[in-house]
C-alpha cells in the first residue's frame, strides 16, 4: 500500500489538511526567499551611508540605498527623501517606512500560524468522525464484528490525526524560525534607522556651524 492510497483512506478531511500543507510550504518558501534577500551587512552599510551624508551627497546615498535592495535601505532612502523638510519629518518618514517594511516581512505568517493550529484539529476531527463510522459499522453488524473490522476502521481514522499533526508541527516549527529571523532583521532596521537619524542630525549641526 503506497502513501497516496493510505492518505485517501483518511476520508474527505484529508483534503483540507493536504491543501493546508501546500499553502504552508508555499508561505515558508516565499518568506525564506524574502528574508534571504533582506539580509545585509549593517556595519558596511552604515559606514558608506555616513560617508555620503557627511559629504552631503544625498543623491548618492539614495542611489546606494536603491542598489542595496534591503528593507533597512528602503527605510533610509524614504527618510533621505524628506531631508530638506527637517529632522522631524525625516524621523516620521523613517518610522512610517519601518512599519511598512515589517508588515511586508510578516506577510503570510498569520496564515502559517493558523495552519499550525488548525491542521491538528482537523486531524482530530477526522479521527472522531472515523471512529463514529467504525462504531456505526459495529452496530450494523449487531456486535458480531471481528477484531480485523475494528482495527481497519481505527487505523483509517487515525490517519487524519497523524497527517494533521505532521502538518501542524512543520508549520509551527518554520513559523517560529521565520519569526526569529524577522526579529533579527527588525533589530537591524532599528539600529540602522537610529544611526542614520543621528548622522543626519550631526551633518545638519555641522552645516549650521559652518
LINMOLIN-V219458 format. One record per residue. N is the residue number from 0. RES is the residue in one letter. PSI is psi in radians with two decimals (none if undefined). OMEGA is omega as a letter, one per 40 degrees, with the letter a starting at -180 (NA if undefined). BURIAL is 1 if it has 9 or more other C-alpha atoms within 8 Angstrom, else 0. Layout:
<<N | RES | PSI | OMEGA | BURIAL> <N | RES | PSI | OMEGA | BURIAL>>
This chain:
<<0 | X | 2.13 | a | 0> <1 | X | 3.07 | a | 0> <2 | X | -0.71 | a | 0> <3 | X | -0.80 | a | 0> <4 | X | -0.60 | i | 0> <5 | X | -0.77 | a | 1> <6 | X | -0.66 | a | 1> <7 | X | -0.50 | i | 0> <8 | X | -0.19 | a | 0> <9 | X | -0.20 | i | 1> <10 | X | -3.08 | a | 1> <11 | X | -0.40 | i | 0> <12 | X | -0.22 | i | 1> <13 | X | -0.46 | a | 1> <14 | X | -0.94 | i | 0> <15 | X | -0.57 | i | 0> <16 | X | -0.74 | i | 1> <17 | X | -0.74 | i | 0> <18 | X | -0.67 | i | 0> <19 | X | -0.68 | i | 1> <20 | X | -0.65 | i | 1> <21 | X | -0.79 | i | 0> <22 | X | -0.75 | a | 0> <23 | X | -0.79 | i | 1> <24 | X | -0.72 | i | 0> <25 | X | -0.76 | i | 0> <26 | X | -0.76 | a | 1> <27 | X | -0.81 | a | 1> <28 | X | -0.77 | a | 0> <29 | X | -0.83 | a | 0> <30 | X | -0.61 | i | 1> <31 | X | -0.79 | i | 1> <32 | X | -0.71 | i | 0> <33 | X | -0.81 | a | 1> <34 | X | -0.56 | i | 1> <35 | X | -0.71 | i | 0> <36 | X | -0.44 | a | 0> <37 | X | -0.27 | a | 1> <38 | X | 2.63 | a | 0> <39 | X | 2.84 | i | 0> <40 | X | 1.69 | a | 0> <41 | X | -0.87 | a | 0> <42 | X | -0.75 | a | 0> <43 | X | -0.70 | i | 0> <44 | X | -0.81 | a | 1> <45 | X | -0.66 | i | 1> <46 | X | -0.77 | a | 0> <47 | X | -0.78 | a | 0> <48 | X | -0.74 | i | 1> <49 | X | -0.78 | a | 1> <50 | X | -0.76 | a | 0> <51 | X | -0.73 | a | 1> <52 | X | -0.72 | i | 1> <53 | X | -0.51 | i | 1> <54 | X | 0.07 | i | 0> <55 | X | 0.53 | i | 0> <56 | X | 1.29 | a | 1> <57 | X | -0.70 | i | 1> <58 | X | -0.71 | i | 0> <59 | X | -0.67 | i | 0> <60 | X | -0.74 | i | 1> <61 | X | -0.67 | i | 1> <62 | X | -0.65 | i | 0> <63 | X | -0.68 | i | 1> <64 | X | -0.68 | i | 1> <65 | X | -0.71 | i | 1> <66 | X | -0.60 | a | 0> <67 | X | -0.64 | i | 0> <68 | X | 0.85 | i | 1> <69 | X | 2.78 | i | 1> <70 | X | -0.74 | i | 1> <71 | X | -0.71 | i | 1> <72 | X | -0.67 | i | 1> <73 | X | -0.68 | i | 1> <74 | X | -0.81 | i | 1> <75 | X | -0.74 | a | 1> <76 | X | -0.75 | a | 1> <77 | X | -0.54 | i | 1> <78 | X | -0.71 | a | 1> <79 | X | -0.47 | i | 1> <80 | X | -0.45 | a | 1> <81 | X | 0.21 | a | 1> <82 | X | -0.51 | i | 1> <83 | X | -0.17 | a | 0> <84 | X | 0.01 | i | 0> <85 | X | 2.85 | a | 0> <86 | X | -0.72 | a | 1> <87 | X | -0.70 | i | 0> <88 | X | -0.62 | i | 1> <89 | X | -0.79 | i | 1> <90 | X | -0.76 | i | 1> <91 | X | -0.72 | i | 1> <92 | X | -0.71 | i | 1> <93 | X | -0.73 | i | 1> <94 | X | -0.74 | i | 0> <95 | X | -0.74 | i | 0> <96 | X | -0.62 | i | 1> <97 | X | -0.75 | i | 1> <98 | X | -0.68 | i | 0> <99 | X | -0.75 | a | 0> <100 | X | -0.70 | i | 1> <101 | X | -0.71 | i | 1> <102 | X | -0.70 | i | 0> <103 | X | -0.71 | a | 0> <104 | X | -0.61 | a | 1> <105 | X | 0.07 | a | 1> <106 | X | 2.22 | i | 0> <107 | X | -0.24 | a | 0> <108 | X | -0.53 | i | 1> <109 | X | -0.63 | i | 0> <110 | X | -0.74 | i | 0> <111 | X | -0.70 | i | 1> <112 | X | -0.69 | i | 1> <113 | X | -0.75 | i | 0> <114 | X | -0.71 | a | 1> <115 | X | -0.47 | i | 1> <116 | X | -0.62 | a | 1> <117 | X | -0.66 | a | 1> <118 | X | -0.83 | i | 1> <119 | X | -0.62 | i | 1> <120 | X | -0.69 | i | 1> <121 | X | -0.66 | i | 1> <122 | X | -0.78 | i | 1> <123 | X | -0.67 | i | 1> <124 | X | -0.72 | i | 1> <125 | X | -0.66 | i | 1> <126 | X | -0.74 | i | 1> <127 | X | -0.83 | i | 1> <128 | X | -0.63 | i | 1> <129 | X | -0.71 | i | 1> <130 | X | -0.66 | i | 1> <131 | X | -0.77 | i | 0> <132 | X | -0.69 | a | 1> <133 | X | -0.76 | a | 1> <134 | X | -0.54 | i | 0> <135 | X | -0.61 | i | 0> <136 | X | -0.68 | i | 0> <137 | X | -0.73 | i | 1> <138 | X | -0.68 | i | 0> <139 | X | -0.67 | i | 0> <140 | X | 0.04 | i | 0> <141 | X | 0.74 | i | 0> <142 | X | 0.03 | a | 0> <143 | X | 0.30 | a | 0> <144 | X | 2.43 | i | 1> <145 | X | 2.94 | a | 0> <146 | X | -0.60 | a | 0> <147 | X | -0.61 | i | 0> <148 | X | -0.75 | i | 0> <149 | X | -0.79 | a | 1> <150 | X | -0.76 | a | 0> <151 | X | -0.80 | a | 0> <152 | X | -0.65 | a | 1> <153 | X | -0.81 | a | 1> <154 | X | -0.55 | i | 0> <155 | X | -0.66 | i | 1> <156 | X | -0.61 | a | 1> <157 | X | -0.23 | i | 1> <158 | X | -0.76 | a | 1> <159 | X | -0.69 | i | 1> <160 | X | -0.80 | a | 1> <161 | X | -0.80 | a | 1> <162 | X | -0.72 | i | 1> <163 | X | -0.73 | i | 1> <164 | X | -0.70 | i | 1> <165 | X | -0.81 | i | 1> <166 | X | -0.76 | a | 1> <167 | X | -0.75 | a | 1> <168 | X | -0.79 | i | 1> <169 | X | -0.79 | a | 1> <170 | X | -0.77 | a | 1> <171 | X | -0.69 | i | 1> <172 | X | -0.86 | a | 0> <173 | X | -0.55 | i | 1> <174 | X | -0.83 | i | 1> <175 | X | -0.66 | i | 0> <176 | X | -0.75 | a | 0> <177 | X | -0.70 | i | 1> <178 | X | -0.71 | i | 0> <179 | X | -0.75 | i | 0> <180 | X | -0.70 | i | 1> <181 | X | -0.69 | i | 1> <182 | X | -0.69 | i | 0> <183 | X | -0.73 | i | 0> <184 | X | -0.71 | i | 1> <185 | X | -0.70 | i | 1> <186 | X | -0.74 | i | 0> <187 | X | -0.72 | i | 1> <188 | X | -0.69 | i | 1> <189 | X | -0.72 | i | 0> <190 | X | -0.83 | a | 0> <191 | X | -0.80 | a | 1> <192 | X | -0.84 | a | 1> <193 | X | -0.72 | i | 0> <194 | X | -0.71 | a | 1> <195 | X | -0.70 | i | 1> <196 | X | -0.75 | i | 1> <197 | X | -0.71 | a | 0> <198 | X | -0.75 | i | 1> <199 | X | -0.71 | i | 1> <200 | X | -0.71 | i | 1> <201 | X | -0.76 | a | 0> <202 | X | -0.65 | i | 1> <203 | X | -0.72 | i | 0> <204 | X | -0.71 | i | 0> <205 | X | -0.68 | i | 0> <206 | X | -0.71 | a | 0> <207 | X | -0.69 | a | 0> <208 | X | -0.55 | i | 0> <209 | X | none | NA | 0>>
